[in-house]
Amino acid sequence: MGTIATSAIIVIAGSRLSKFGDKLADISGLSSSWIGMILLATITSIPELASSVTASVSGVVDIGLGNVFGSNMFNMFI
């Protein structure tokens, strides 16, 4: 049950984020490509930033650095 609920939340949040990006592009006059590259990329990177900061503050710096480098490499290849 938890996996289904989480999947539904992700689908709904992704859909709303996409619509928000389109509205923001219309209001600001920027292209939707620009909004996608800057705003949406930043928003989707926040969880990795939070886990890296939490790991570093907890004294597990290796995990924080591994997360930073690993997520950046993964994002470059997709």
N, C-alpha and C positions, 0 to 999 in steps of 0.2 A: 504493500500500500504506500509506503513512504517513497519508493522509487517512482511510482506513477504520479504521485502528488508533486514531487520535485520536478519531474519532467514537464508536467503541465505548467508549473510556475515558470520554468525556463522558457518554454514556448511562448507563453503570454508576455513575459518581460521582454523577450527578444522582439516580438511583434510590436510592442509599444515603443521600444527604443528605436526601432526602425522608422516608425511613423513620426516620432518626436524629431528624429534627425531630418526627415523630409520637411516637416513644418518649420524647423529652425532654418533650414536652407532657404525656404521661401521667404520667411520674414527677414532674414539677414541679407539676402541677395547673393550669398555665397553659393557655389555649386554644391550639389549633393555629394560629389566626389570629395571635395575639400572637407565637408562636414564628416564624412565617413572616415577619412584618413586621420583627422585630428581628434575630433570629439569622441566618436564611437570607439576608436582605438584606445584612447585614454581611459574611457569608462570601462572597457572590457579588461584593461590591465590592472585595475584597482585591486581585485582579489589577490593577484600575484604579489603586488606591492604590500598588501596587508599581511600576507603570510610571511614574506621576507622580513618585514619589520618585526613581527611577532617573534620569529625565530631568532633574530639578532638580539632583541631585547631579552629574550629568555636565556641568552648565553650560548646558543647553538648557531654560531656564525657560519659554520660550514654548510648547514642546511639552507640558511638564508642566501648565501652566495650561490649554492647549487641551484636553488629555485630561480634566482635572477638569470643566471647564464642558461639554464635549461629551458626556461620559458621563452627567453629571447631567441634561442636557437630554433626551438619548435615553431615559434611565430614566423621566423624568417623562411622556414621551409614549407609552410602551408600556403 
